[in-house]
Amino acid sequence: MSRLGNLGARLYRGEVGYDFVAKRKLWYGVSILITITAIVALGVRGLNMGIEFRGGAVFTTPATPVSVAQAQDITEEAAGHGSIVQKLGNGTMRIQVADLDTQRANDIKGEIADGLGVSEESITAELVGPSWGAQIANKAWTGLAVFMILVVIYLAIAFEWRMALAALIALVHDLTITVGVYSLVGFEVTPGTVIGLLTILGYSLYDTVVVFDGLKEGSKDITKQTRFTYSEMANRSLNGTLVRSINTTVVALLPVAGLLFIGGGFLGAGMLNDISLSLFVGLAAGAYSSIFIATPLVADFKERDPQIKALRKRVLAKRAAGAAKDGDEPGAADLPEGAATALAGQRARRGGRPTGSRG
């Protein structure tokens, strides 16, 4: 078995592990800081909306030796404001100019033809009205709302309402970070971006549902035992699926990274940039939230339940009594949560017997 596979098996059996749940306040703080940064970026810089949402014209030129920078200067001088120029694979150019009506688009088309040294008839122009972009945005918001409602209903039925609420918070967290990154880097928001954002919702839920499924199985009849608190059981479930979550995330990120850095960076394919950036950031944020946000939130919500509170008291009391009888280990009731979890793991591997016991 490989070293990673051996680590995964040991994590699954609870022989080793990292106490993610005990350090949840740290993860919450990091997530709040990132989210605030994303919201501030949105408020200050806003989003660079494409012409599909703002309205404008797209000009496609024939092959020309003129550089992208020169074409952009020619277009901006003609339009009087910014433009986006992309060199396509066959030497042609795609020029986007926002906020144009039909007459103005025809005038700019002629000036671009003169500047590039090509005939006006060889340049194709497409006009895009802002109403079309508004329809796309409205449908995207509707799809997002329906998706969120269905997710909450499904998770509440398949698991419980606390898990549904934690998953919903994690989803909002992932979407906010992704949109914030778009604002910071200044990438254009196009229908491809909307497709990417809707796609990452499913990926974001994947690891979360896997952990929740393990937690549901592990916490069945949890109040009938006194070995683990609910938070410790949640942490064991998280560690048990940790390697799987990392593997699936890395495998998913590699092709997306290829699209973003090779397809978008070297080939200059705008649509690839739009989709791949949202996928890349969303996948990474989804993997983070499933480990550091969703499961700790479930533990926080669950620990407020009276039965789970009573279980925690029983577990800590039993550990304190065992430690006092043993005489050479500290009382678990006085330990921080992370140390208590480690002590619980040691006792579980010894079959629940205190050190020195022969019974």
Buried (B, 14 or more C-beta within 10 A) or exposed (E): EEEEEEBBEBBBBBEEBBBBBBBBEEBBEEBEEBBEBBBEBBEEBEBBBBBBBBBBBBBBBBEBEBEEEBBBBBBBEBBEEEBBBBBBEEEBBBBBBBBBEEEBBBEBBEBBBEBBEBEEEBBEBEBBBBEBBEEBBEEBEEBBEEBBEEBBEBBBEEBBEBBBBBBBBBBEBBBBBBBBBBBBEEBBBBBBBBBBBBBBBEBBBBBBBBBBBBBBEBBEEBEEEBBBBBBBBBBBBBBBBBBBBBEBBEEBBEEBBEBBEEBBEEBBBBBBBBBBBBBBBBBBBBBBBBBBBBBBBBBBBBBEEEEBBEBBEBBBBBBBBBBEEBEEBBBBBEBEBBBBBBBBBEBBEEEEEBEEEEE
